[in-house]
Amino acid sequence: MYTDLMCQQKQWDEARRTIYSTLSDEDGQYLCAGLLRDSVIITNLGVGEKIDDQLKAITSTPPTSFNLPAQKPPIIRRNFSANGYLQKSVSLYAQPHFVNRMDSADKARKDFFISYTGADEQIASWIAWILEDAWYEVVFQAWDMRQAGKSVIGNIDEAAKSCARTIAVVSPEYFESKFTVPEWETAVHSDPTGEKGLLIPVIVRPHEIEGVMKRLAYISLVGLDEEQAETVLLNGLRRDTRFKPASKPAYNLNRAKKKPRFPGTIPEHCNLPHRNPNFSGREKVLSVLRESMLHERHTALTQQALYGLGGIGKTQLAVEYAYRHSASYEVIWWIRSEEPSTLASDYAALALELNLPEKEEARQALVVQAVTSWLERNSNWLLIFDNARDADSIKSYLPRSASGHVLITSRNPDWKSVVTPLPVEVWERNESVAFLLKRTGRTDEAGADALVEALGDLPLALEQAAAYCDTKKKSFADYLTLFNTRRAELWNREKAPDGYEKTVATTWGLAFEEIRKVPLAEDLLSLCSIVSPDAIPRTLLDRALAVYAKGESEEQSVDEFVIDDALEALRSYSLIMLDDKFVTVHRLVQSVVRSGMSDDELAACRMLMLGVLSEQFPQDGNDEPSCWPECAMLLPHALALLEEASYDHDDAWEARALLLNGLAGYYYGRAFYKETENLLYRSMAIREKHLGPDHPDVVVSLNNLGVLLKTQGKLGDAELLYRRALQIKEKQLEADHPDVATSLNNLGELLRMQGKNEEAEPLYRRSLEIWEKQLGADHPSVAISLNNLGLLLQAQSKYVEAEPLFCRALEIFEKQLVPDHPYVATSLNNLASLLQSQGKYIEADPLYRRALEIREKQLGLDHPDVAYNLNSLSLLLSDQRKYAEAESLLRRAWEIFEKYLGADHPHTQIVQRNLDKLLLKMQGKQ
């Protein structure tokens, strides 16, 4: 029998821990308050008095010596009420002499050594924390054996011998580890009969104990929630004779600072994919991975990269690691990293999850910066960059902090610039067999061994085989027979690929036969095989199937249930991964599907998907940032279809040219000018070949290419294209057609930039006249012409004439467009520049700053258009003698221009000259 004080609320746990009881001899048990060493007495707490007030008073005064009463106090059990007040009075006595019941040898020993394998570190950490929280002293490897220069393996044996008892954290992996055996054997040798209870098995995952340990009483936490597990653990330990320390254990700098969450729980901030219930093996890799994460915690950044063949199981390894150690982290975030678009969006999504102030910020660069800063200020987080291309692609997303962990998966082995990579090989034979048996629920080890031998121990191939055997109720031997037969038939048609694609292709071939029985399943898989494998929008597939059905029969429509059944069939054979918005297909599945299609079938699929993509891909990405998220989502699939330029002149040439133009607009808007140029030339070549050199669509390509060349500073080349476009339009269209006005305006702007103002002015005025007549006085195109004409008049020092043009242009933009449209920023900047030219600095300053704010919000912090605004504002600040701020803006503008346009670009050189002049001013030399 024992006595305690029970609190109904967890906030009283600290008070309860402070007033702890000690086990006595056969005479009974005392209720003790062990504050301030061993000599405190609390008496006669009255009804309505708060226990925490009494404790506070005691801890603020020196200990008081006293003698225990001759009569031992009765055993008293009382409850706290919900508000923390005592319901009845109670007397508490300190017991200053109970520590004498321990002999000197026991005093020097700690209570428990925790023996565990790496697979169970999470639950072992929880057990250790619970025990120390209950005032036991514990030796735990992850807390106590991290000191530099010490041998962990050597210290384990010493630690086990220095503790009174050993707790064995039992799971299937525990007895497979070569390190755990000597740990628990040390306790067994000291207590061969088990009478002393020196070895205590605590079962944390289902496992039948065999051998020497089988005869011992054990504690099982299997199937319990956290509260139940804590009660069972502590009660189980009380059944064994033990002596609680006489005083509070010494503070341990290596112990965990925060109570671990109960194993199996995930942090509040987490977007992990679902855990694979059939995960098997990989214990060595997981152990090395965990050890490397912990060992490197004092480096600039604790991170690890897993690399290997596609289908080798890198992603599943990362998922398993995250779930296995989920209680060690407060944030776990999964980032799809193959494409820049998904990399940036998934990383930025963490801002919304963390409710950062920048979560609604349209400027993605600011959001990314906010997330990185948060990670650098906080600890206990895990970022997983899945399927990253290379180190350069994710470097800017890596926090500069050792307070968290980064895990990278990639097919690329070259990660030494950021971390020593960890290779992921095929499964070891015992892992392959164990997986196949677990996945299918069978016991045929011989059949499984023969099958995994044929499949080359490749995880993805084994998953496919298991799915087929399980679904079709095939034995391993029957599957192996089919595999051997199909392999010869399949690969005799062409040269077998390198690596493991051979076995995977054969395995998938069997699943393909089954999905052909499900309407549209094979068609869906074929469409998925010709685009990017990751995050294929279901809306894109739905539209493609609708077009396909219409082509088959004008009366046919695609029923949603039919599509759902087709997707489910593909998912059930593990050919795709599926969520509510996207479909993901493994690259090797795509390769095998394509290899089984005829040339005509491939061409038909490409033509169909190209048409749908060109229809859905926005064409105004050059000046509408609002469409960039959709562009980023469709971009990888468009690139996959456009990868082979040899297809530019097939039957889908028109859709291909349109899609190329859309991609070019998006790249131009994001200031990726080199990529833009290649796409525009390619699109123009297609249109010229099929439509002739003077077709209106060719003129569109000429104009777009001219805009790009002008931005790149290639003014002579751009002028040739603009003049050719104008000549074609004037020849084919009426003199006052709006498209003619576009060419007039573009050519006029190019001439103004070259200083040919007299030649440019009539072009501007003619374009303005046409737009006002054809589109109305308040059309945005009119405002563009007004802006450009105003710039020309300003260059001619005709400030009075220019100002009303700028004001009218700004009024139109603010009326017709959203308040933070990039065109509004352009107009604000131009008006501010005019005011500055007139010495109206105070009026110009807020216009410059508003323009800069809009540009940064819409385009990002390092866009060339932002650099234009930075340069303009810096000149104003320089005129106001605010040199320090002006210098900072100019240096930032130069870095942006140099990055996107190059050091030799006119804009970069203008900023450099402005910076040189500013530095001379600052030195008083000008």
ABEGO torsion letter per residue (X at the ends): XBBBBBBABAAAAAAAAABBBBBBBAAEBBBBBBBGEABBBBBGBBBGBBAAAAAAAAAABBBBBBBBBABBBBBBBBBBBAAGBBABBBBBBBBAAAAAABBAAAAABBABBBBBBAAAAAAAAAAAAAAAAAGBBBBBAAAAAABBGBBAAAAAAAAAAABABBBBBBBAAAAABAAAAAAAAAAAAABAAGAAGABBBBBABBBBBBEAAAABBBBBABGBBAAAAAAAAAAAAAABBBBBBABBBBBBAABBABBBBBBGBBBABBABBBBBAABBEGAAAAAAAAAAAAAAAABABBBBBBBEBBGAGAAAAAAAAAAAAAAABABBBBBBAABAAAAAAAAAAAAAAAGBAAAABABAAAAAAAAAAAAAABBGBBBBBBGBABAAAAAAABBBBAABBBBBBBABABAAAABBBBBBBBBBAAAAAAAAAAAAGBABAAAAAAAAAAAGGBAAAAAAAAAAAAAAGBBAAAAAAAAAAAAAAAAAABBBBBEAAAAAAAAAAAAAAAAAABBGAAAAAAAAAABBABGBBAAAAAAAAAAAAAAABAABBBBAAAAAAAAAAAAAAGABBBBAABBBBBAAAAAAAAAABBAAAAAAAAAAAAAAAAAABBAAAAABAAAAAAAAAAAAAAAAAAABAAAAABAAAAAAAAAAAAAAAAAAAAGBAAAAAAAAAAAAAAAAAAAEAABAAAAAAAAAAAAAAAAAGBAAAAAAAAAAAAAAAAAABBAABAAAAAAAAAAAAAAAAAGBAAAAAAAAAAAAAAAAAAAEAABAAAAAAAAAAAAAAAAAGBAAAAAAAAAAAAAAAAAABBAABAAAAAAAAAAAAAAAAAGBAAAAAAAAAAAAAAAAAAAEAABAAAAAAAAAAAAAAAAAGBAAAAAAAAAAAAAAAAAAAEAABAAAAAAAAAAAAAAAAAAGAX
